[in-house]
Amino acid sequence: TSNAFQMFRSSLLKPIFLSLSPRTFHSSLPLQWKLREETTNLPQPQLIDRISRLLILNRPHSLQNLTFKFTDNLTDSLLRHLRLNPSACLSFFNLATHHSHYRPHSLSYSILLHILARARMFPETASLLRQLLDLHCTNNYRAYAVCNHVFAAYKEFGFSPAVFDMLLKAFVEKGLTKHALYVFDEMGRLGRVPGLRSCSFLLAKLVNKGEGSAAVMVFDQIVRIGIVPDVYMCSIVVNAHCQVGRVDVAVGFLEKMVKEGLEVNVVAYNGLINGYVSQGDFEGVERVLRLMSERGVSRNVATCTMLMRGYCKKGKMDEAEKLLREVEEDELLVVDERVYGVLVDGYCQMGRMEDAVRIQDEMLRVGLKMNRVICNTLVKGYCKRGQVCEAERVFMGMVDWNLSPDCYSYNTLLDGYCREGKMNKAFMLCEEMLREGITPSVVTYNTVLKGLAHVGSYDDALHLWHLMVDRGVAPNEVSCCTMLDCLFKMGDSNRA
């Protein structure tokens, strides 16, 4: 195993050298324009007037005849002076940002954002906003500073509140939900109301991040400020309640929306079904299905997929397959790979690999294609049963389906090798993983650590631990527990 570990060490964990090119951006570093025709430095008021006239006349090339330094003060002053001429403002700002020794600070960006939005130059506003966030939102502190500059520019000029909506949505897109919530709160303090779509976007992101409770609280604020929810927002709120286990509250919320005249669609009811399935409450599922039938809401493929997942979770594979047959016979429903994938996963969880392969073959016969999720499911199912050779066959066959294994694929097969004590194969798989450009995760390291501990290679496990830390991969609870086990088995209680 030691020779194999040396091979692993030289390949999987070889150091990575990064070539970093320093950037000399700083808002206080001036850019000296070369003198051509004029030789006299103008006082700033006259300079601003001269630059403004050239920009208004659409002669930005003539600016090279002036001697001046780009500074934050000059940029902000020009933007204020030209605020009624957005094209001139944008022209000057583009000149400023295209020089490596000067970068406008976030307040300058904020002023121009409002100028462009007020002129309804929304594509230019969105482009500038993306640039601002990429350059200035490199950490939490700077992101909050950007927010404050945007609000400061609005307070000073009473510019376009549309910028707030765009900023809120941009933060959500970047996954910065805390900053999006900060923008949402500040808009309320300024008496501005965010748009319905931006609010829905924020709620959806919170739910996707598993922050259902926060989504419900934000929704309460949305209603208080007078925004009327649509069916899309209501579906998100249903999912938020169900995510935190309050399915009955979600039902009550949906009934309230129906009484207020909202036409609830199948997506909202699917949210309830998913909530009850997660709790294993099939009586609740039946109640929702009856409610849908009474209100003329037809189930769709997603509804059936959730029901099948619930049956599989309960081990009721006969009911799950019966539902599949019903879906296949329903001319209004189009069966997709996810439907078959749920049933394949259910059989794999039960260890019934022959049935899993049968469903896979049936899926192929009806003209559907294999996907990475189903391949990974089969690999995991075979590894769980100790049939590593079969798992390897599926893994190697992915290329025949024009599929590339992902990190999960490698980690799953790696776990199969390590459970069987096949460490040489595990290290070879790690080498292949690196050759394919896939970065090992903490799960990868944990799997190999447990494999080394399983075969009694405690010293190699200890070396791998140190190399993992050196590579900047943060150990988690599994890593620590594995190493503690190794140290105690080595009799090294002091280091443990």
N, C-alpha and C positions, 0 to 999 in steps of 0.2 A: 504493500500500500504506500510505503514511503516514496518509492520511485514514481508511482502514479501521482502522489501529491506534488513532487517536484515538477512534474509535467504540468499539473494544474496550476502551480504557483507561477510558472514561467509563461503561461498563456492567459489564463483567466484573469490573473491579478497583476499583469505587467503594468508598470506605471504609465500613466498618460501624461504627456507633456503638452501644455497648452502654450501657444504663441499669442501673447497678448500685445496688442498695439495700443499704446497710450493715446488717449484723445485729449486734446488741449482746449476743449470747450470751457468757457467760463464767461459769465455775463459781464464781468468787470474788465475783461481784456478787450481793448479797443482794436478796431480795424482801421488802419491809416489808409485813406484813399490817396492815390498818387496825384500830385498836382500836374495839370496839363496847361490850361490856359490861365486860370486865376491863381494868384500867388498869395492872396490875402485871406487869413482866417476870419470868417465872419462871426459876429456875436450870435449867440444861439437864437434869439428872436428873428434876426434877419435870415439866418441859415434855415430855420424852419420855414419861413415864408418863401425863400428861394426854392427849397426842395419841394415844397407843396405845389408851387406854380409849375415846376417841371413835371411833377407826377400828374397833375390835373390835365396838363397839355399832352399827356402820354409820351413824355420824352425821358424815360428813366435812364437811357444811355448817357444823357447829358450830365448826370450826377457825377460822372467820373471827372468832370472839369472842376468840381468843388473839393476843397480840402476840409475834411471833417472826420471825426471819429465816431464809429458806431458805439453807442452806450445805451443802457436801459433808459436813462433819463431822456435822451434824444428820441428813442423809439416811442416811448409812451407819450411824449409831448406831440410828436407828429401824428400819432393815432388819434389823440384828442382833437388836434387841430383839423384833421381830415375826416372826422367821424361821419360827416354827411356825404362823403365820397368813398364808398367801400372799395371800389376798384383801385383807386389810388392807394388806399391803405394796404390792400393786399399786395400791390406791386412793390411797395417799399418793404413790406415784411418779407416778401420772397427774396429780395436782394439781401436783406439782413441774415436770413437763415441759410443762404447758400455760401456762406464764408466760414471756414473752419475755425477761425479765431474769435468768433462771436456767436453766441446763442441767446436769443431773447429770453427773458425770464418769464415765469408763468403768468404774471400779471399782464404783460404785453399780449400774450396769447389770449388771455381772458377778455381783454378789452376788444381785440379784433374779433373774437368769437361773437360777442354781442353785436358788433357793428355789422358783421356779415349776416347774422340771423335776422337782425332788424330789417335788412335789405332783402330778406327772403332768398338769400344765396345759400340755400341749405346744403347742396352737395359740397360747396367749398367749406361751409361750417363743419360738416361732418369730417371732412378730410383733415382740417386743421385740428379738430378735437382729437382725432386718432394720433396725430403727430404730437400733440401736447401730452397725452397720456403715456405714449411710448417714451418720450424724452424725460418727462418730469415726475412720473408716478413710479419711481424705481423702488420706493419703500412706503410704509404706512404713513410716516410723518410727512413726506413730500406729497403724497396723494391728498392728505387732508389740507395741506397748504394750497394745492391747486383748487380744491373746493372753495376755500376761503377767498382766494383771489377772484374766482368767478362771481361769488356773491358780492365781493367788494366792488367789482366793476359795475354790477347791476345797481347797487345802492348809489354809486356815484353818478351814473348816467341815466338810470331808469331804462336801460336797454331791454332787449328782447328776452322775455322769460322762456322762450322756446329752447334756449341754451340749456336750461335746467333739465328739461325732459331728455334732451340729447345726452347730457352728462350722466344722468341717472341710468339711461339705457346702456351707455358705453361702459360704465362701471360694472353693470350686471354682466355684460358680454365678456368682460375680463375676469369674471368670477369674484370681483371685489364687492361683495354684498354689503359689508359693513359700511363702506363708503357710499354705496347707493342709498342705504338707509339714512345716512347722515344728510345726503342731498335731499331726500324725501322730507326729513324733519325740518331742514332749513327752509325749504320751499314753503312749508306751512307757516313758519315764523314770518316770512316775507309776504304772506297772504296770497301766494301763488298755488295753483292746483295742478298737480301732474296729470298727464293724459291717461286715459283708460288703458291703452296698449302698454304704456311704460309700466303702469302699476301691475298689470297682468304678467308682464315679463319678469318683474321683480319677484312676484309671488311664486311663479313657476320655478325660478332659479333657487329660491329658498327651499321649496319642496324637494327639488332635485338634489340639493345638498343635505337633505335629511333634517332640515330645520322647520318642521311642520308647525311647531308651537309659535315660532317667530312669524311664520306666514299668517297664522290666524290672527295674531295681534296686529300685524300690519294691515290686514284686511279690515279689522275693526276701525282703525284710523282712516282707512280709505272711505269707508261708509260715512264716518263722522264728518268728513270734509265735503260731503255731498256728491261723491262719485257713485253713479248707479252701476252696479255690476252687470256684466253680460253673462251669457251662458258659459263662455270660455272661462271667465274668472270664477264662476261658481263651481265649475268642474275642478279647478285647481284647489279651491277651498275644501271641497269634499275630500280630495286626496290628502290635503294637509291634516284634516281631522283624523282620517283613517290611518295616516302614518304614525300618529301618536296613540293609536288604539282607541280613539273615540268614535267608533263607527256609528253608534246610536245617535251621537250628537250630529254627525254628518247627515244621517237620515232626517233628523229634525230640521237641520239647516236647509236641506233640499226641499222638504215639504213646505217650509216657509217661503222659499223662492217661488215654488209652484203657485202658492196662494196669492203671491204678489204679481202673478201674471207672466212669469218667465217660462218659456217653453224649454224644458230641460231635455237634452238629447241623450243618446246612448252613452256618450263619453262619461257623463256624470254618474249614470247608473253603473257603468263598469267600475268606476272608482269605489262605489259601495260594495260591489261584488268582490273586488280585489281586497277590500278591507276585511270582509267577512271570511274570505278564503284564507287570508293571513292568520286569522284567529281560529281557523278550523271550524267555523260556525256555519254548517250547511243549512240549518234552519233559517238563518238570516239570509243566506243566498237565495233560498226558495222564496222568501218574502219579497225580495227585490225583483226576482223574476216574475212573480205574480203582479207586482206593481207595474212593471214594464208592460206586461200583457194587457192589463186594464187600461193603460194610457196609450196603447197603440205604438209603443216604442219597440222596434224589432231588435233582436240581438244581432251582433256582428261577429266577425271572426275573433276579434279581441275578447269578446264576452266568452266565447267557447274555449279559447285558449286559457283564460283564467280559471274556468270551471275544470278543465282538464288538469291544470296544475294543482288545483285543490284536491282532486281525486288522487292524483299521483302522490301528493304529500301525505295523504291518509293511507296510501298503499292499496287503494281501490282501483287496480289496473284494469279490471274488466269493465267497470263503469267508464273509465277514461277512454278505453278503446271503443266502447259502444257509442260514446259521444262523438268520437272521430268519425265513425260510420255515418252518424246522423248529419254531420257537417258535410261529408263527402256527397251525400244524397241531396242536400239542400241546394237547389239551383241558384238561390240568391246569395250564397256564400262562396267565396273563393278561398280554397285552402292554400296556405303558404307553408314555407319551410319551418316557420316558428311553431305551427300546430304540430307537425310531425316531430320537431325538435323537443317539445315538451314531453311527448310520449316516449321518445328515445331516452331522454334523461330519467324519466320515471322508471323505466325498465332497468337502466343502468344502476340507479340507486337501490333497486331491489336485488341486484346481482343477476338479473335475467338477461344475460348478454345475447342469447340466441333470439329472444323476442325483440331486443333492441335492434339487432341487425335485420330482422324481418321487417320492422317498421321502416328502417332506413332503405331497404331494397324496394319496399312499396312506394316510398316517396320518389325514388329515382324512376320507377316505372310510370308514374303519372306525369313525368316530365319536369319535375323540380330538380334542383341542383344541390349538391353537398355544399355546406358552408363550414367555416372554421369552428363555429360554436358546436355543431354536431360532432365534428371530428374530435374536438377537445373532450366532449362528453364521453365518446366511445373510448378514448385513450384513458380517461380517468376511471371509467367503468372496468376496463380490463386490468388496470393497475390495482384497483381495489380488490379484485379477485386473484391477484398474483399472476395474472396471465400477461407478463411483461412482453413476451414475444409477439402476442397479438396486438398489444398496445403499440409496440414498435412498428408493426406492419401498417397500422392505421396512420401513424405519424409519418412514416416514409411515403405512404400513398397520397398524402395531401398534395404533393406536387402534381400528381396525375389529374387532380381537380383544379389545377391552377390556383392553389391556395398556399399561402406562406404561413408556417407556424409562427405564432406570436410568443411573447414571454410566458404566458400562461401555458401554452402547449409544451414548451421546453421544461418549465417547472413541474408540470404534471408527470411527464415521462421520467424526468430526473428523480422525482419522488419514488416512482416505481422501481427504478434501478437501485436507489439507496435502501429501500425497504427489503430488497432481495440481496443486499450486500454486494451488488455489482458495481464497486466503486470505480474500477477502470473504465467501464462504459459510461459511468456518470461523468467522469472527468473529460472523456472524449466528447460527450454531448455538450459540456460547457465550452469546449474549444469551438465546436461547430456553432454554438450560440453566438460567440464573439465574432466569428468569421462572417456571420450573417448580419452583424451590426446591431445585435440586440444586447442592451446593457443589463447585466445581472442585477436583480433587485435583492432586497433583504430576504425575501422568500427563497430566492436561489441559494443564498449563503446559508440560511437556516436549514434548508433541505440537505445540503452537503454536510453541514455540521452534525446534524442528526445521523446521517449515514456513516460518518467517520466514528461517531460515538457508538453506533450500533455494532460496528465491526471491531471495536476496541482500540481504534487508532486515536487515542486521546491526545498525544503530542501533536499529531497532524491537525487535529481539531483546534488545539490551542494556537498553533501557527496561523491557521486560517482565520481565527478570531482577530488576531492582531493585524493581519493583512486586510481584512474587511474594514476595520476601523481606520487603517492608514489610507484606504481608498475613499474614505468619507461616507461610507454606508453606515448609517446609525443603527446599532443593534436595537431590537425590540424585546418584549418580554420573552418570546420564544427563544431568541438567541441567548439571553441571560440564563434562562432555566437550563438550556442544553449545556452551557459552559459550566454552570454550577455542578451539574450532574457529572460532567467529565472530571472536574477538579476533585470532587469528593471520591470518585472512583480511583483517582490517581493517588489519593491519600493526602492531597495538598489542601487541607482545611484552612490554612492561614491565607492562602491566595483566594480561596473561595469567599 
